Amino acid sequence: MKIPPTSKPLSRRPRLFSWVSTLAMLAGGLWTAQADWAQWRGPAFNGSTAETNLPTAWNATNQVVWKTALPGPSAATPVVSGGWVFLLAADEQSKEVSALGVDASNGKILWRESLGADQKISGSYDLASPSPVTDGTNVWFLAGNGRLKAFTRAGRALWQRDLSADYGEFAANFGYCSSPLLYAGRLYVQALHKNGSYFLALDPASGKTLWKQERPTDATEQSRESYATPYPFERPGHREILLVGGECLTGHDPVTGQELWRWWFTPEDRQKLQHNVPTPVGCGDLVYVIRPEHRPLYAVRAGGTGKLGTEALAWIWPTNRSWIATPLVYQNRLYVMQEQERELACLEPQTGRVIWQHKLGVNAQLQASPLGADGKIFCVSLSGEVVILAAGDEYREVARTRFADDGQCRSTLVADHGQIYLRTGKNLYCFGGKAD
């Protein structure tokens, strides 16, 4: 076991910490023990769920409830609600981005709709990477070409928008990947890229723009880009939505979009290749944000007004090497994937103390964000190697398996109502029930 240097605390003043109450407040107080996995990072927006009795002995043939061939690959994570699974795919036959509605009981694709032309960008990247979002009755899909469409869960079209036609081309070097956020009665979209950056709120029922908030930055070239997703952060009596990109973290009023505060990555060096990929995640009164190019992880005290200085920093983990996967907050621990090192680190969220850091013994990078559920941490590598660990302060492996020759696994695992969903490059699997 490799134990790295302890993180650097920047303040020792005591702070109130209430992880449970923070999770309970998320999603406007609607978070429940078995909430649907209706958005990219799940019911608590942090990669965790209170699901229990999940299968762990599954593989390509064991505990398979169903397996469905997909029309093409994607990094988009499936969302699950009301007996349906929704996901995007880069349709290899039609060369379009396809929105899919799948019967969660048997895996049958019940409907498929086009979101316009796909385009391969920088090798394996495509325009089908944003994850959809659902409220259980309707579902919203956003493609990397700027096409945004709303459907009933049965596939009846409600409305559509072309955001790239309305506000300028989605210009991201590796293809637009940010997922929409459904929160507090609004549908939020961030577009932080080289063509000018903005934050958008729409009426979910009609698609009408409620407001468009410009988000300026003096970052240049790829450092203007963000592949992250808007993150709703709540603390007693206050809500805000956080955006990361353009070399800074900003907090916005969910009602008006107004920028409330801004914290610049420190030191301010404005390099050209610092595009953000991981979404911020919060715990208690702290927000965790990763600086690109395998640089530090910062714990920032959210809130305040205007430009925040070094006093907003609670601690820094200087040896962080993560750049793609979003950290997981689960059972009062912060789990951070180290993609190229093929390691997972467990940190104390209040102080940044590294509890353990361990190699996962996989042959490929770990770009998918980890899942926390049923007292376990679920990790998947690009080559389909799944490693399940016990959550907690000791590294302990529970199970592992591999889905060989099934295409790249860039999508996060999902847990919903006693079942696990895995999206590979070729198939969507549902696992559950008793082991053989």
C-alpha positions as a LaTeX table, in Angstrom:
\begin{tabular}{lrrr}
\hline
Residue & $x$ (\AA) & $y$ (\AA) & $z$ (\AA) \\
\hline
Met1 & 0.00 & 0.00 & 0.00 \\
Lys2 & 1.27 & 3.41 & $-0.97$ \\
Ile3 & 0.62 & 6.23 & 1.49 \\
Pro4 & 1.30 & 9.66 & $-0.07$ \\
Pro5 & 2.16 & 12.84 & 1.83 \\
Thr6 & $-0.65$ & 14.31 & 3.88 \\
Ser7 & $-2.58$ & 17.16 & 2.28 \\
Lys8 & $-1.83$ & 20.72 & 3.33 \\
Pro9 & $-4.46$ & 22.23 & 5.65 \\
Leu10 & $-4.79$ & 25.99 & 5.20 \\
Ser11 & $-6.91$ & 26.71 & 8.23 \\
Arg12 & $-7.49$ & 25.08 & 11.59 \\
Arg13 & $-10.54$ & 27.05 & 12.61 \\
Pro14 & $-13.45$ & 24.70 & 13.49 \\
Arg15 & $-16.34$ & 24.38 & 11.10 \\
Leu16 & $-19.77$ & 22.86 & 11.47 \\
Phe17 & $-20.06$ & 19.72 & 9.39 \\
Ser18 & $-23.28$ & 17.93 & 8.51 \\
Trp19 & $-22.89$ & 15.48 & 5.67 \\
Val20 & $-26.24$ & 13.80 & 6.26 \\
Ser21 & $-28.23$ & 17.04 & 6.33 \\
Thr22 & $-26.49$ & 18.27 & 3.19 \\
Leu23 & $-27.49$ & 15.15 & 1.26 \\
Ala24 & $-31.02$ & 15.35 & 2.59 \\
Met25 & $-31.37$ & 18.89 & 1.30 \\
Leu26 & $-30.09$ & 18.11 & $-2.18$ \\
Ala27 & $-32.63$ & 18.07 & $-4.98$ \\
Gly28 & $-34.86$ & 20.40 & $-3.01$ \\
Gly29 & $-35.30$ & 17.90 & $-0.19$ \\
Leu30 & $-36.51$ & 15.13 & $-2.51$ \\
Trp31 & $-33.59$ & 12.79 & $-1.94$ \\
Thr32 & $-34.79$ & 9.44 & $-0.56$ \\
Ala33 & $-33.32$ & 6.08 & 0.31 \\
Gln34 & $-34.22$ & 4.64 & $-3.09$ \\
Ala35 & $-34.35$ & 7.71 & $-5.31$ \\
Asp36 & $-34.10$ & 7.13 & $-9.03$ \\
Trp37 & $-30.77$ & 7.61 & $-10.79$ \\
Ala38 & $-32.28$ & 10.41 & $-12.84$ \\
Gln39 & $-29.20$ & 12.55 & $-13.51$ \\
Trp40 & $-25.56$ & 11.92 & $-14.37$ \\
Arg41 & $-24.21$ & 11.76 & $-10.78$ \\
Gly42 & $-27.33$ & 10.26 & $-9.25$ \\
Pro43 & $-29.94$ & 11.33 & $-6.67$ \\
Ala44 & $-27.49$ & 13.24 & $-4.44$ \\
Phe45 & $-25.52$ & 14.74 & $-7.37$ \\
Asn46 & $-22.28$ & 13.33 & $-5.90$ \\
Gly47 & $-22.02$ & 9.80 & $-7.32$ \\
Ser48 & $-23.66$ & 8.08 & $-4.35$ \\
Thr49 & $-26.98$ & 6.47 & $-3.54$ \\
Ala50 & $-28.52$ & 4.80 & $-0.49$ \\
Glu51 & $-29.27$ & 1.65 & $-2.52$ \\
Thr52 & $-28.64$ & $-1.65$ & $-0.68$ \\
Asn53 & $-28.61$ & $-5.37$ & $-1.52$ \\
Leu54 & $-26.81$ & $-4.78$ & $-4.79$ \\
Pro55 & $-25.23$ & $-7.70$ & $-6.68$ \\
Thr56 & $-21.46$ & $-8.13$ & $-6.54$ \\
Ala57 & $-20.83$ & $-11.51$ & $-8.19$ \\
Trp58 & $-21.83$ & $-10.35$ & $-11.65$ \\
Asn59 & $-19.92$ & $-10.78$ & $-14.87$ \\
Ala60 & $-20.74$ & $-11.24$ & $-18.56$ \\
Thr61 & $-22.80$ & $-14.38$ & $-17.81$ \\
Asn62 & $-23.67$ & $-14.33$ & $-14.09$ \\
Gln63 & $-26.48$ & $-12.27$ & $-12.49$ \\
Val64 & $-27.34$ & $-10.83$ & $-15.91$ \\
Val65 & $-30.98$ & $-9.68$ & $-15.88$ \\
Trp66 & $-30.65$ & $-8.60$ & $-19.51$ \\
Lys67 & $-28.10$ & $-7.48$ & $-22.08$ \\
Thr68 & $-28.93$ & $-5.11$ & $-24.93$ \\
Ala69 & $-26.78$ & $-4.36$ & $-27.97$ \\
Leu70 & $-26.42$ & $-0.62$ & $-28.53$ \\
Pro71 & $-26.27$ & 1.15 & $-31.91$ \\
Gly72 & $-22.93$ & 2.70 & $-30.98$ \\
Pro73 & $-20.62$ & 3.87 & $-28.20$ \\
Ser74 & $-20.84$ & 6.88 & $-25.90$ \\
Ala75 & $-19.48$ & 8.18 & $-22.61$ \\
Ala76 & $-23.01$ & 9.16 & $-21.58$ \\
Thr77 & $-24.21$ & 7.50 & $-18.38$ \\
Pro78 & $-27.67$ & 5.89 & $-18.48$ \\
Val79 & $-30.37$ & 7.42 & $-16.30$ \\
Val80 & $-33.07$ & 5.23 & $-14.76$ \\
Ser81 & $-36.56$ & 6.16 & $-13.58$ \\
Gly82 & $-40.08$ & 4.78 & $-13.53$ \\
Gly83 & $-39.22$ & 1.51 & $-15.25$ \\
Trp84 & $-37.27$ & 3.21 & $-18.04$ \\
Val85 & $-33.60$ & 3.58 & $-18.94$ \\
Phe86 & $-32.57$ & 6.52 & $-21.12$ \\
Leu87 & $-29.23$ & 7.06 & $-22.84$ \\
Leu88 & $-27.49$ & 8.58 & $-25.85$ \\
Ala89 & $-25.52$ & 6.64 & $-28.45$ \\
Ala90 & $-23.27$ & 7.57 & $-31.37$ \\
Asp91 & $-25.20$ & 5.54 & $-33.94$ \\
Glu92 & $-22.56$ & 3.83 & $-36.10$ \\
Gln93 & $-24.98$ & 3.02 & $-38.92$ \\
Ser94 & $-26.81$ & 6.32 & $-39.33$ \\
Lys95 & $-23.84$ & 8.49 & $-38.21$ \\
Glu96 & $-26.24$ & 10.39 & $-35.97$ \\
Val97 & $-26.62$ & 10.93 & $-32.24$ \\
Ser98 & $-29.49$ & 8.71 & $-31.11$ \\
Ala99 & $-31.67$ & 9.13 & $-28.03$ \\
Leu100 & $-32.84$ & 5.78 & $-26.70$ \\
Gly101 & $-35.73$ & 4.75 & $-24.47$ \\
Val102 & $-35.23$ & 1.27 & $-22.99$ \\
Asp103 & $-37.62$ & $-0.94$ & $-21.00$ \\
Ala104 & $-35.87$ & $-1.44$ & $-17.64$ \\
Ser105 & $-37.58$ & $-4.81$ & $-17.11$ \\
Asn106 & $-36.20$ & $-6.57$ & $-20.17$ \\
Gly107 & $-33.73$ & $-4.22$ & $-21.93$ \\
Lys108 & $-35.81$ & $-3.84$ & $-25.09$ \\
Ile109 & $-35.19$ & $-0.57$ & $-26.96$ \\
Leu110 & $-38.72$ & 0.81 & $-27.25$ \\
Trp111 & $-37.91$ & 4.00 & $-29.10$ \\
Arg112 & $-35.04$ & 5.76 & $-30.85$ \\
Glu113 & $-34.93$ & 9.38 & $-32.00$ \\
Ser114 & $-32.24$ & 11.38 & $-33.77$ \\
Leu115 & $-30.51$ & 14.43 & $-32.30$ \\
Gly116 & $-28.74$ & 15.27 & $-35.52$ \\
Ala117 & $-25.41$ & 14.40 & $-37.05$ \\
Asp118 & $-22.58$ & 12.89 & $-35.04$ \\
Gln119 & $-18.92$ & 13.71 & $-35.55$ \\
Lys120 & $-15.82$ & 11.88 & $-34.43$ \\
Ile121 & $-13.47$ & 14.28 & $-32.64$ \\
Ser122 & $-9.89$ & 13.55 & $-31.57$ \\
Gly123 & $-10.11$ & 9.77 & $-31.95$ \\
Ser124 & $-12.71$ & 8.07 & $-29.74$ \\
Tyr125 & $-14.63$ & 11.20 & $-28.73$ \\
Asp126 & $-18.08$ & 11.80 & $-30.24$ \\
Leu127 & $-21.07$ & 14.12 & $-29.80$ \\
Ala128 & $-23.10$ & 11.63 & $-27.72$ \\
Ser129 & $-21.29$ & 12.16 & $-24.41$ \\
Pro130 & $-23.75$ & 14.31 & $-22.38$ \\
Ser131 & $-25.96$ & 12.21 & $-20.10$ \\
Pro132 & $-29.74$ & 12.75 & $-20.30$ \\
Val133 & $-31.89$ & 13.83 & $-17.37$ \\
Thr134 & $-35.41$ & 12.75 & $-16.41$ \\
Asp135 & $-38.12$ & 13.52 & $-13.87$ \\
Gly136 & $-39.75$ & 10.12 & $-14.37$ \\
Thr137 & $-42.42$ & 11.50 & $-16.68$ \\
Asn138 & $-40.36$ & 13.33 & $-19.30$ \\
Val139 & $-36.73$ & 13.11 & $-20.40$ \\
Trp140 & $-34.34$ & 15.69 & $-21.84$ \\
Phe141 & $-31.40$ & 14.92 & $-24.15$ \\
Leu142 & $-28.58$ & 17.28 & $-25.13$ \\
Ala143 & $-26.08$ & 16.32 & $-27.83$ \\
Gly144 & $-22.62$ & 17.75 & $-28.36$ \\
Asn145 & $-23.84$ & 19.39 & $-31.58$ \\
Gly146 & $-26.10$ & 21.69 & $-29.52$ \\
Arg147 & $-29.38$ & 19.88 & $-30.25$ \\
Leu148 & $-31.61$ & 19.75 & $-27.16$ \\
Lys149 & $-34.81$ & 17.69 & $-27.25$ \\
Ala150 & $-37.54$ & 16.85 & $-24.76$ \\
Phe151 & $-39.68$ & 13.71 & $-24.92$ \\
Thr152 & $-42.26$ & 11.95 & $-22.83$ \\
Arg153 & $-40.79$ & 8.79 & $-21.39$ \\
Ala154 & $-42.72$ & 6.86 & $-24.08$ \\
Gly155 & $-40.84$ & 8.79 & $-26.78$ \\
Arg156 & $-43.36$ & 11.42 & $-27.88$ \\
Ala157 & $-41.51$ & 14.61 & $-28.85$ \\
Leu158 & $-42.42$ & 17.67 & $-26.76$ \\
Trp159 & $-40.05$ & 20.37 & $-28.03$ \\
Gln160 & $-36.60$ & 20.87 & $-29.47$ \\
Arg161 & $-33.94$ & 23.59 & $-29.60$ \\
Asp162 & $-30.71$ & 24.07 & $-31.51$ \\
Leu163 & $-28.58$ & 25.95 & $-28.99$ \\
Ser164 & $-25.63$ & 26.17 & $-31.36$ \\
Ala165 & $-27.84$ & 27.96 & $-33.91$ \\
Asp166 & $-29.26$ & 30.25 & $-31.23$ \\
Tyr167 & $-26.08$ & 31.14 & $-29.36$ \\
Gly168 & $-23.10$ & 30.02 & $-31.45$ \\
Glu169 & $-21.36$ & 26.75 & $-32.25$ \\
Phe170 & $-20.41$ & 24.44 & $-29.39$ \\
Ala171 & $-16.64$ & 24.75 & $-29.86$ \\
Ala172 & $-14.80$ & 22.32 & $-27.59$ \\
Asn173 & $-11.57$ & 20.65 & $-28.65$ \\
Phe174 & $-12.72$ & 17.15 & $-27.59$ \\
Gly175 & $-16.41$ & 17.64 & $-28.29$ \\
Tyr176 & $-19.01$ & 19.16 & $-25.97$ \\
Cys177 & $-19.61$ & 16.78 & $-23.03$ \\
Ser178 & $-21.43$ & 18.73 & $-20.28$ \\
Ser179 & $-24.69$ & 17.13 & $-19.15$ \\
Pro180 & $-27.84$ & 19.19 & $-18.54$ \\
Leu181 & $-28.99$ & 19.66 & $-14.95$ \\
Leu182 & $-32.64$ & 19.47 & $-13.85$ \\
Tyr183 & $-32.96$ & 21.30 & $-10.55$ \\
Ala184 & $-35.40$ & 23.56 & $-8.68$ \\
Gly185 & $-37.90$ & 23.55 & $-11.56$ \\
Arg186 & $-35.43$ & 24.59 & $-14.25$ \\
Leu187 & $-33.28$ & 22.93 & $-16.88$ \\
Tyr188 & $-29.71$ & 24.26 & $-16.78$ \\
Val189 & $-27.07$ & 24.09 & $-19.50$ \\
Gln190 & $-23.51$ & 25.38 & $-19.33$ \\
Ala191 & $-21.50$ & 26.21 & $-22.43$ \\
Leu192 & $-17.98$ & 27.14 & $-21.40$ \\
His193 & $-15.86$ & 27.08 & $-24.54$ \\
Lys194 & $-13.80$ & 29.03 & $-27.05$ \\
Asn195 & $-16.78$ & 30.77 & $-28.66$ \\
Gly196 & $-17.68$ & 32.70 & $-25.53$ \\
Ser197 & $-19.04$ & 31.17 & $-22.33$ \\
Tyr198 & $-22.50$ & 31.34 & $-20.80$ \\
Phe199 & $-24.87$ & 29.67 & $-18.36$ \\
Leu200 & $-28.43$ & 29.00 & $-19.51$ \\
Ala201 & $-31.73$ & 28.25 & $-17.76$ \\
Leu202 & $-34.73$ & 26.93 & $-19.67$ \\
Asp203 & $-38.32$ & 26.09 & $-18.89$ \\
Pro204 & $-38.40$ & 22.25 & $-18.92$ \\
Ala205 & $-42.02$ & 22.25 & $-20.16$ \\
Ser206 & $-41.54$ & 24.47 & $-23.20$ \\
Gly207 & $-37.80$ & 24.84 & $-23.81$ \\
Lys208 & $-38.12$ & 28.61 & $-23.57$ \\
Thr209 & $-35.00$ & 30.43 & $-22.39$ \\
Leu210 & $-35.58$ & 31.92 & $-18.94$ \\
Trp211 & $-32.21$ & 33.65 & $-18.77$ \\
Lys212 & $-28.73$ & 33.57 & $-20.27$ \\
Gln213 & $-25.85$ & 34.57 & $-18.00$ \\
Glu214 & $-22.55$ & 35.47 & $-19.60$ \\
Arg215 & $-19.50$ & 34.02 & $-17.84$ \\
Pro216 & $-16.38$ & 35.94 & $-18.87$ \\
Thr217 & $-12.80$ & 34.81 & $-18.32$ \\
Asp218 & $-9.35$ & 35.97 & $-19.37$ \\
Ala219 & $-8.22$ & 32.36 & $-19.86$ \\
Thr220 & $-7.06$ & 31.52 & $-23.38$ \\
Glu221 & $-7.43$ & 28.70 & $-25.92$ \\
Gln222 & $-8.26$ & 25.29 & $-24.37$ \\
Ser223 & $-8.20$ & 26.78 & $-20.87$ \\
Arg224 & $-11.54$ & 28.40 & $-21.70$ \\
Glu225 & $-13.15$ & 24.99 & $-22.15$ \\
Ser226 & $-15.03$ & 22.96 & $-19.58$ \\
Tyr227 & $-16.43$ & 19.44 & $-19.95$ \\
Ala228 & $-17.92$ & 19.50 & $-16.45$ \\
Thr229 & $-21.62$ & 19.64 & $-15.51$ \\
Pro230 & $-23.35$ & 22.33 & $-13.38$ \\
Tyr231 & $-23.40$ & 21.25 & $-9.74$ \\
Pro232 & $-26.16$ & 22.27 & $-7.28$ \\
Phe233 & $-24.73$ & 23.06 & $-3.85$ \\
Glu234 & $-26.86$ & 23.62 & $-0.78$ \\
Arg235 & $-26.20$ & 24.62 & 2.77 \\
Pro236 & $-28.71$ & 25.78 & 5.39 \\
Gly237 & $-30.80$ & 28.59 & 3.98 \\
His238 & $-28.88$ & 28.95 & 0.74 \\
Arg239 & $-28.74$ & 27.38 & $-2.72$ \\
Glu240 & $-26.34$ & 28.02 & $-5.56$ \\
Ile241 & $-25.14$ & 26.31 & $-8.71$ \\
Leu242 & $-21.41$ & 25.91 & $-9.26$ \\
Leu243 & $-19.56$ & 26.02 & $-12.57$ \\
Val244 & $-15.90$ & 25.25 & $-13.15$ \\
Gly245 & $-13.92$ & 26.28 & $-16.22$ \\
Gly246 & $-11.87$ & 29.12 & $-17.62$ \\
Glu247 & $-9.43$ & 28.79 & $-14.71$ \\
Cys248 & $-12.05$ & 29.56 & $-12.06$ \\
Leu249 & $-14.93$ & 28.25 & $-9.93$ \\
Thr250 & $-18.09$ & 30.36 & $-9.78$ \\
Gly251 & $-21.27$ & 30.27 & $-7.70$ \\
His252 & $-24.58$ & 31.33 & $-9.33$ \\
Asp253 & $-28.06$ & 32.18 & $-8.13$ \\
Pro254 & $-30.35$ & 29.35 & $-9.39$ \\
Val255 & $-33.24$ & 31.79 & $-9.90$ \\
Thr256 & $-31.48$ & 34.53 & $-11.87$ \\
Gly257 & $-28.16$ & 33.02 & $-12.95$ \\
Gln258 & $-26.33$ & 35.98 & $-11.41$ \\
Glu259 & $-22.74$ & 35.25 & $-10.51$ \\
Leu260 & $-22.50$ & 35.49 & $-6.73$ \\
Trp261 & $-18.81$ & 34.79 & $-6.26$ \\
Arg262 & $-15.70$ & 33.68 & $-8.11$ \\
Trp263 & $-12.58$ & 31.85 & $-6.98$ \\
Trp264 & $-9.61$ & 31.71 & $-9.34$ \\
Phe265 & $-7.29$ & 28.71 & $-9.38$ \\
Thr266 & $-4.14$ & 29.63 & $-7.55$ \\
Pro267 & $-1.51$ & 30.55 & $-8.52$ \\
Glu268 & $-3.00$ & 32.42 & $-11.47$ \\
Asp269 & $-0.71$ & 31.38 & $-14.34$ \\
Arg270 & $-3.17$ & 31.23 & $-17.30$ \\
Gln271 & $-1.63$ & 28.33 & $-19.19$ \\
Lys272 & $-3.22$ & 27.38 & $-22.51$ \\
Leu273 & $-4.19$ & 23.73 & $-21.97$ \\
Gln274 & $-6.08$ & 23.75 & $-18.68$ \\
His275 & $-9.53$ & 22.56 & $-19.74$ \\
Asn276 & $-11.67$ & 21.26 & $-16.87$ \\
Val277 & $-13.28$ & 17.83 & $-17.02$ \\
Pro278 & $-14.32$ & 16.77 & $-13.46$ \\
Thr279 & $-17.46$ & 18.32 & $-12.04$ \\
Pro280 & $-17.17$ & 19.98 & $-8.61$ \\
Val281 & $-18.65$ & 18.08 & $-5.69$ \\
Gly282 & $-19.51$ & 19.26 & $-2.18$ \\
Cys283 & $-19.55$ & 17.91 & 1.36 \\
Gly284 & $-20.65$ & 19.95 & 4.33 \\
Asp285 & $-19.57$ & 23.54 & 3.69 \\
Leu286 & $-16.73$ & 22.62 & 1.32 \\
Val287 & $-16.57$ & 22.18 & $-2.44$ \\
Tyr288 & $-13.88$ & 20.04 & $-4.07$ \\
Val289 & $-12.53$ & 21.15 & $-7.41$ \\
Ile290 & $-9.66$ & 19.74 & $-9.49$ \\
Arg291 & $-7.25$ & 21.87 & $-11.46$ \\
Pro292 & $-6.48$ & 20.39 & $-14.88$ \\
Glu293 & $-3.22$ & 18.89 & $-16.15$ \\
His294 & $-2.76$ & 16.54 & $-13.15$ \\
Arg295 & $-2.51$ & 19.40 & $-10.69$ \\
Pro296 & $-3.87$ & 19.93 & $-7.15$ \\
Leu297 & $-7.31$ & 19.23 & $-5.76$ \\
Tyr298 & $-8.67$ & 22.21 & $-3.80$ \\
Ala299 & $-11.23$ & 22.33 & $-0.99$ \\
Val300 & $-12.99$ & 25.69 & $-1.28$ \\
Arg301 & $-15.42$ & 27.28 & 1.17 \\
Ala302 & $-18.34$ & 28.15 & $-1.08$ \\
Gly303 & $-20.43$ & 31.23 & $-0.58$ \\
Gly304 & $-19.47$ & 34.80 & 0.03 \\
Thr305 & $-19.61$ & 37.52 & $-2.58$ \\
Gly306 & $-17.31$ & 38.83 & $-5.28$ \\
Lys307 & $-13.79$ & 37.60 & $-5.79$ \\
Leu308 & $-12.76$ & 35.07 & $-3.13$ \\
Gly309 & $-9.13$ & 34.98 & $-2.03$ \\
Thr310 & $-6.90$ & 32.45 & $-0.32$ \\
Glu311 & $-9.05$ & 32.71 & 2.80 \\
Ala312 & $-11.64$ & 30.63 & 0.93 \\
Leu313 & $-9.26$ & 27.66 & 0.75 \\
Ala314 & $-9.66$ & 25.06 & 3.49 \\
Trp315 & $-6.96$ & 22.69 & 2.23 \\
Ile316 & $-5.05$ & 21.54 & $-0.86$ \\
Trp317 & $-4.07$ & 18.04 & $-1.94$ \\
Pro318 & $-0.94$ & 18.90 & $-3.91$ \\
Thr319 & $-0.11$ & 15.38 & $-5.15$ \\
Asn320 & $-3.44$ & 14.80 & $-6.91$ \\
Arg321 & $-3.03$ & 13.37 & $-10.42$ \\
Ser322 & $-6.69$ & 13.11 & $-11.42$ \\
Trp323 & $-7.89$ & 14.96 & $-14.51$ \\
Ile324 & $-10.98$ & 13.23 & $-15.94$ \\
Ala325 & $-13.08$ & 11.34 & $-13.35$ \\
Thr326 & $-15.29$ & 13.32 & $-10.97$ \\
Pro327 & $-14.61$ & 12.61 & $-7.28$ \\
Leu328 & $-17.12$ & 10.66 & $-5.21$ \\
Val329 & $-18.50$ & 11.76 & $-1.81$ \\
Tyr330 & $-19.77$ & 8.74 & 0.09 \\
Gln331 & $-20.24$ & 7.96 & 3.80 \\
Asn332 & $-18.21$ & 10.97 & 4.92 \\
Arg333 & $-15.27$ & 10.13 & 2.70 \\
Leu334 & $-13.94$ & 11.66 & $-0.51$ \\
Tyr335 & $-12.79$ & 9.18 & $-3.16$ \\
Val336 & $-10.58$ & 10.52 & $-5.96$ \\
Met337 & $-9.64$ & 8.48 & $-9.02$ \\
Gln338 & $-6.07$ & 8.73 & $-10.30$ \\
Glu339 & $-6.67$ & 7.72 & $-13.91$ \\
Gln340 & $-3.24$ & 7.16 & $-15.40$ \\
Glu341 & $-1.80$ & 5.77 & $-12.17$ \\
Arg342 & $-4.81$ & 3.38 & $-12.03$ \\
Glu343 & $-5.27$ & 4.16 & $-8.36$ \\
Leu344 & $-8.05$ & 5.26 & $-6.05$ \\
Ala345 & $-7.45$ & 7.57 & $-3.08$ \\
Cys346 & $-9.63$ & 7.91 & 0.02 \\
Leu347 & $-9.48$ & 11.30 & 1.78 \\
Glu348 & $-11.02$ & 12.82 & 4.87 \\
Pro349 & $-13.22$ & 15.54 & 3.36 \\
Gln350 & $-12.94$ & 18.02 & 6.23 \\
Thr351 & $-9.13$ & 18.08 & 6.35 \\
Gly352 & $-7.82$ & 16.51 & 3.13 \\
Arg353 & $-5.92$ & 13.88 & 5.11 \\
Val354 & $-5.11$ & 10.93 & 2.85 \\
Ile355 & $-6.45$ & 7.80 & 4.54 \\
Trp356 & $-5.29$ & 5.41 & 1.84 \\
Gln357 & $-4.20$ & 5.41 & $-1.79$ \\
His358 & $-3.99$ & 2.11 & $-3.62$ \\
Lys359 & $-3.47$ & 0.71 & $-7.10$ \\
Leu360 & $-6.51$ & $-1.15$ & $-8.44$ \\
Gly361 & $-4.58$ & $-3.70$ & $-10.48$ \\
Val362 & $-6.22$ & $-2.91$ & $-13.81$ \\
Asn363 & $-4.62$ & $-2.81$ & $-17.24$ \\
Ala364 & $-6.25$ & 0.38 & $-18.54$ \\
Gln365 & $-6.98$ & 3.89 & $-17.36$ \\
Leu366 & $-9.98$ & 4.62 & $-15.14$ \\
Gln367 & $-11.85$ & 7.50 & $-16.78$ \\
Ala368 & $-15.36$ & 6.68 & $-15.55$ \\
Ser369 & $-16.30$ & 8.32 & $-12.26$ \\
Pro370 & $-16.66$ & 5.97 & $-9.25$ \\
Leu371 & $-20.02$ & 4.92 & $-7.83$ \\
Gly372 & $-20.74$ & 4.71 & $-4.08$ \\
Ala373 & $-23.57$ & 2.38 & $-3.02$ \\
Asp374 & $-24.41$ & $-0.43$ & $-0.61$ \\
Gly375 & $-21.28$ & 0.26 & 1.47 \\
Lys376 & $-19.07$ & $-0.24$ & $-1.58$ \\
Ile377 & $-17.13$ & 1.67 & $-4.22$ \\
Phe378 & $-17.59$ & 0.51 & $-7.83$ \\
Cys379 & $-14.86$ & 1.34 & $-10.37$ \\
Val380 & $-14.56$ & 0.47 & $-14.06$ \\
Ser381 & $-11.60$ & 0.84 & $-16.42$ \\
Leu382 & $-11.60$ & 1.70 & $-20.11$ \\
Ser383 & $-11.06$ & $-1.95$ & $-21.01$ \\
Gly384 & $-14.04$ & $-3.16$ & $-18.95$ \\
Glu385 & $-12.29$ & $-4.22$ & $-15.76$ \\
Val386 & $-14.67$ & $-3.74$ & $-12.82$ \\
Val387 & $-13.26$ & $-3.51$ & $-9.29$ \\
Ile388 & $-15.58$ & $-3.39$ & $-6.26$ \\
Leu389 & $-14.12$ & $-2.18$ & $-2.97$ \\
Ala390 & $-15.46$ & $-1.93$ & 0.56 \\
Ala391 & $-16.10$ & 1.71 & 1.46 \\
Gly392 & $-14.19$ & 2.87 & 4.51 \\
Asp393 & $-10.81$ & 3.55 & 6.01 \\
Glu394 & $-9.11$ & 0.33 & 4.93 \\
Tyr395 & $-8.49$ & $-0.76$ & 1.35 \\
Arg396 & $-10.35$ & $-4.04$ & 0.87 \\
Glu397 & $-11.35$ & $-5.62$ & $-2.42$ \\
Val398 & $-14.79$ & $-7.24$ & $-2.55$ \\
Ala399 & $-14.92$ & $-8.50$ & $-6.14$ \\
Arg400 & $-13.56$ & $-7.97$ & $-9.62$ \\
Thr401 & $-14.46$ & $-9.03$ & $-13.13$ \\
Arg402 & $-13.74$ & $-8.05$ & $-16.72$ \\
Phe403 & $-15.88$ & $-7.52$ & $-19.81$ \\
Ala404 & $-13.36$ & $-8.36$ & $-22.52$ \\
Asp405 & $-13.79$ & $-7.30$ & $-26.15$ \\
Asp406 & $-16.85$ & $-5.22$ & $-25.31$ \\
Gly407 & $-15.52$ & $-1.83$ & $-26.39$ \\
Gln408 & $-14.32$ & 1.06 & $-24.27$ \\
Cys409 & $-16.09$ & 1.64 & $-20.94$ \\
Arg410 & $-16.21$ & 5.42 & $-20.48$ \\
Ser411 & $-19.59$ & 5.55 & $-18.74$ \\
Thr412 & $-20.14$ & 5.57 & $-14.98$ \\
Leu413 & $-21.84$ & 2.57 & $-13.37$ \\
Val414 & $-25.39$ & 3.17 & $-12.11$ \\
Ala415 & $-27.23$ & 1.63 & $-9.15$ \\
Asp416 & $-31.03$ & 1.78 & $-9.09$ \\
His417 & $-33.61$ & $-0.27$ & $-7.16$ \\
Gly418 & $-31.38$ & $-3.23$ & $-6.41$ \\
Gln419 & $-29.77$ & $-3.45$ & $-9.82$ \\
Ile420 & $-26.50$ & $-2.35$ & $-11.43$ \\
Tyr421 & $-26.32$ & $-0.92$ & $-14.94$ \\
Leu422 & $-23.09$ & $-1.08$ & $-16.94$ \\
Arg423 & $-22.65$ & 0.55 & $-20.31$ \\
Thr424 & $-19.77$ & $-0.78$ & $-22.40$ \\
Gly425 & $-18.78$ & 0.32 & $-25.87$ \\
Lys426 & $-21.13$ & $-2.25$ & $-27.40$ \\
Asn427 & $-23.80$ & $-3.23$ & $-24.87$ \\
Leu428 & $-25.94$ & $-2.10$ & $-21.96$ \\
Tyr429 & $-26.09$ & $-4.65$ & $-19.11$ \\
Cys430 & $-28.47$ & $-4.89$ & $-16.19$ \\
Phe431 & $-27.32$ & $-7.04$ & $-13.25$ \\
Gly432 & $-29.32$ & $-8.27$ & $-10.28$ \\
Gly433 & $-30.73$ & $-11.25$ & $-8.45$ \\
Lys434 & $-28.89$ & $-14.17$ & $-6.91$ \\
Ala435 & $-25.55$ & $-15.43$ & $-8.11$ \\
Asp436 & $-25.37$ & $-18.77$ & $-9.92$ \\
\hline
\end{tabular}
